[in-house]
Amino acid sequence: MRGVTTFPHPSSSSALTQALQAHIQADIAAHGGWIGFDRFMALALYTPGLGYYANELAKFGTFPASGSDFITAPEMTPLFGQTLAAQVAEALQQTGTDEVWEFGAGSGALATQLLDTLQTLGVQVRRYTIVDLSGSLRARQQLALARFGDTVRWVDALPAQFDGVVVGNEVLDAMPVQLLARVQGQWHERGVAWHEGAFAWADRPTDLRPPLAIDGPHDYLTEIHPQGQAFIRTLAASMGRGAVFLLDYGFGESEYYHPQRHMGTVMCHQAHQADSNPLVAVGAKDITAHVDFTGIALAAQDDMADGQPGFTVLGYTTQAHFLMNCGLLSNMERSAEAERALALKLIHEHEMGEFFKVIGLCKGEPWDALGFSHGDRTHRL
């Protein structure tokens, strides 16, 4: 779980950060002195060899002493993946497919948990495909998953056509977002410039707007998510039959664009602490934004360019409801006390239980999916 404690972070002086800073500075100059925040975020996270997810720095771990920046649910407890496997197994059966696809596989912990549990359940997985742009993380995943042999493969992008069940844990939050700022009643796109030896915020007037009107005259900062929505449309266009389960922190749009949420949701994570300034220590810390799940659901249901239908929404609920529907409490009963204590963090309201949501999508005939059997909130999207 990415941390929520705030503190000021000094700018890093590492060679890696300096090299990435120079690279982004040159990109800003090449674009006339200004780039949108979505481009800045993409460069900060994904520039080959330099960006946060493309460099060799540690990312996932339990404690800051390990050099890590945050922990996600699969690293916290194997009960996460073992429980999610029940939904994956049902989806494989319902869709008549035998391949699992994971986006952003992190340390490989979730893949390990899913493959082991599916095997225990007697579910045949012909292939487990990981889509991950990070070379350093891919190397870590290959070590963790070596015992599964040729069952696991890695690709850089989706094929034009595929079938299977897709899982993604904390993937959407790392997709670049555009920032919109209402200042003295006028909307601007907030981007990044280079000023007096440092990155600086710079606003430009724009016709872009949030999907909901923001009541009130006050200044307001928020995000829109064209890249995340484009990702969902690409999945829909490429998938013949199958299902998708995405777990992340976020809200439906009425909560996301609430007038009181006036500071936006962009956050950075380093050494298990959080701050709100992505313009410093670039490349040495994660940058995320909460997910607008209404936008994801609407993009999922868009018809394709050839007139074919998009996804059907199977359900939308909190992580707590989803995992309990999938049998987490029964799994906890069979676990040691220390493991049960960690698993409670997955479902407690003040931890990850309410903060994280799950959306399920399918191509083909929909069914009453296990994870949404109680507490479905699709009507609130």
N, C-alpha and C positions, 0 to 999 in steps of 0.2 A: 504494500500500500504506500503510495507516495505521501510523504509527510505533509503536515498542515501547519507546523510551527513556523512563524516568520522571523527573519532576522536579516540584517544588512550583509550583503556579500561583497567583499572587495574584488576588484578586477584581477583575474589571474595573470601572472607574468610568465607562464610556461611557454616554451617554444611552440607547442602545438597551438595554444590559444593565439599567440602572436601571428603564426602563419595563417590561421583561419581568419583572424581579424584583417590581415592584409588582403586576403582573397576576397572577402566581402567588401572591403573598402574599394577595391578595384572594380567590383561589380557595380557598386553604387555609382562610381565615376562613369562607368560605361553606359549607365542608364540615366545620365543627365543630373546626377547628384541626389537621386531619390529612388528608393524601391519600396514596394508595398511590404507590409509586415509578413504576409504569407511567403514572399520570396526570401526575406531575411530568415524566417523560421526554417524554411527548407534548406537554405545554405548552412545555417547554424547546426542543424541536426544531421544532414545527409551529404554534405560535401565529401567526396571520396577521400578517405584517409585522414580527414580533418574534422568533419562534423561529429557531433556527440555520438550518434549511433554508428558512425563509420570509423571511429578511432579506437585505440587499444585500451582506453581507460576503463576501469571496472565500473559496472553499472548496478547489477543486481547483487544484493547481499543483505544479511541480517543486521549487521552493526557497522557504524561508520569506520571503525578500526580496520575493517577489511578493505577500505578504499572505495566502497560502494556508495551509491547515492540514494537508493530506495529499494523497497522490497515489494514484490507483487504476490498475489494470493498463492500461486503454485510454489513459490519459494518459501512461503510462510508455513504451509502444511500440505502434505500429499493428499489429504482428505479433499482438497479442492478439486483436483483432477479426477480422483477416484469417484467423486460424486457427479461431476460433469459427465463422466463416461456413461452414466445411465441414460442421459439425454442423447448423447451421441449414438449409443447403441440402438435406441429406439428410432432415431432419425435414419440411420443406415438401413434398418429393416423397413421402415415406412416408405423410403424413397427407392428401395431396391438397388442401392449402391454399395460399393465396398472400398471406397477411398476416402480418407480424411485429409483435409487441407487446413494448415494452420498458418496464419499471418502473424509476423512478429513473434517468433517463438522464444525470444529471450534466452534464458540459460539452457533451454531444452527440458526444464522440469515438467512443464505441462504435457509435452509430448510423451515423456517417459511414463507419467502417471496414466495418461489415456491408453497408451499401448499395453501397458501391463494389466490394467483393469479390464480392457476389452478382451484381452486374451483369457483372463480368468472367467469372464462372463461367457466365453465360447463364441465371441463375435469375430468373424473372419475379416481382417483388414488386409486387403491385397497390397495397398500402398499408402504410406503416410507422407504427404508432400508438404514441405515447409517453404514458404515464400518469405524471404528475409533479405534486405538490402545490405545488412551489416556483415562485412567479411570477418571481423573479429568475433562477433556473436555466432556466426555460422561455424567457425572453428570450434568454439566452445560447445555448440550443439552437437557437432559431429563426434566429439569425444564422449559426451553424455549418452549418445544414442547408438554408439558403435555396435553394441550387442544385438541390435535389431537388424543389422545387415542391410540387405538390399530393399527391405520393406520401406526404409526411409530414404527420401531423396530431397534435394534442394533445387529450387528454380528461382530465377530472378523476376519472373512475371508470369501472369496467368496465360495459359494457352487460349487460342481463339474459342475453343469449346471444351468443356469438362463436365463431369458429373461427380457428385460426392457431397460430403458434409464439411462445411467450413466452420472453424472456430477461430475466434480472435479475442484475446484477453488484453485489455488496455492497448488497443491498436488505434482506434479512432481518435483518442485524445492526443496522439502524437502527429496527427496530420495537420499540415499548415492551415492557418485560418487568416482571414482578412479582418482587420480592426476597423470599426466604424466609431467615430466620435462625434457626438452632438455638442457643439460649443457655441454658447450664446444663441441657441436656436437653429444653428446651421450645421448640416451634416458634412463630415469630412472623412476621407480615408486616412487613417493614421499609418504612416510609413516610417522609414528610417533613413537618415542622412548621416554624413560624416561632418562633424563640426568641432573645431578646436581640439583635434587629436582624439576624438572619441565618437562612438555612435550616439546619435541623438534622435529623439522623436521629431517628426515633421508631418504636418497635416496638409492635405490637399482637398479642396471642395470636390464632392462626388454626388452622383445621382443614385448611388447604391443606398439601400435602406435595409434595416432588419425586417424579418418577415412579419412582425407585428408592430403596430404603431406604439411608441413609448409615450405614455401619458405624462404630462407635466412639462414645465419649461426648463428644468434643471439640466446641467451638463450631464452627459451620459456616454459611457464607453462600453462597447460590446463587440461580439464577434459574429461573423457569418462563416459558413462552412462549405464553400463550393467544392473543395477537394475531397472532403469526406463523402459528400453526396455523389460526386463523380465516381469515387471508388465503388460505392454501392451499385450505381448504374452499370459499371463495368462488370461487376460480379453477375448482375442480372442478365446482361447481354451474353456472357460467356457460359453460364451454367445451363445445361440442358435439363437436368433433374437433380434435386438435392435439397439441402437446407443449410442455413447460416445461423450461427449463434454468436452474438457479440456482447461482451461484458465490459462495461466501462463506467466511469463516473459522469453524470450529466443529469439533464432534466428534459421534460417536455417543454415546448416553446412558451407556454403561458407562464411557466416558472422561470425559464431561462431569460426571457425578455421582460421580466417583471420590472416596473418602474424603480423599485428599490435596489435592484441589482445593477447599480450604476457604475461600478468599477471594473466590469468585465470579469473574466474567469482565467485569464492567462496566468500561469504560475511556473516557477522554475524549481528544480529539485537538485540538491547537491549535499552530500554527506548526511543524508537523512534529515535535512532541514529544507525549508521552503522559503522562497522570496518571490517578489513580483516584478523583478527587473531583468528582462531577458537580454538587455543591451550590454551587460558586463559578464565576465568569465565565459565568453562565448566559446562553445565547444567543450567546456568543462562541466556543463550542467544540462540537465534535461529541460525542455520547454514543452508545456502542455496547455491544453484548453479543454474545458468541459464539453461534453457532447450534447448537441441539440437533437434529441431522439425523435422529435416530431419531424424535423427535416430529413433524418435518415429514413423514417417510415414512408414519408411522401416520395422520396427519391426511389425507394425500393419498389413502390407500386407503379412508377411511371411505365407506360408502354414503351416497347423498344422502337427503334427507327423503322424496323420492318413490320411494325404493327403487332408483333407478338407481345403478350402480356408480361409484366414484370413479376416481382415476387408477390406472394401473399404473406401478410403478417400473421405469424402463428401466435404471437403474444408479446407482451411487454410487462415486466414486473421488476421488483427489487431483487437484488442478489440474495437477500435473506429468504424471500419466498421461493425463488427459483431453486436454491440449493436444498431447502427443506423439502420441497416437492420432489426433488430427485433423490431423497433418502439420506441427507447429511446426518440427521439425528441418529438414525440407525447405524450409520457408519461410525459415528462418534462413540456409541455404546460399546463397540468392539475395539476401541482404541485406548491407549494409555492415558492417564490423567493429564499429563503434560500436552499431549496431542489434542485432547479435547479442549483444553484452555486456549490453544492457538486457533482451533476451528471456530470457537465462539466469536473471535474477531471478524470472521467472515459474515456473521449474521447479526451481531449486535447493532442496534440502531445508531449508537454513537461511534461505531467503528466503520465497517464497510457495508453492513447489511442494508441500510437505507441509502447511503451515499452512492453506492454502485447499483446500476440497473442492467437488465438483460433484455435484449430484443431477439426474437426468433423469426426467421423468414424461410419461405420454402418456394421451390419451383416444382410444379406437379400438384397432385392432389393433396390438399391440406388435411391435417388431422389434429386431434386434441392433444397437443404436445404435453408430455409429463411435467416439464418445468413450469408450465403456466396453469396447472390444474387448479390452483388456489391463489388468489391475490392478483389475478391478471389486471393490469392497468391500461390496456390498449385504448379504452374509452377516454383516457386522460391525455392521449397524445395530441 
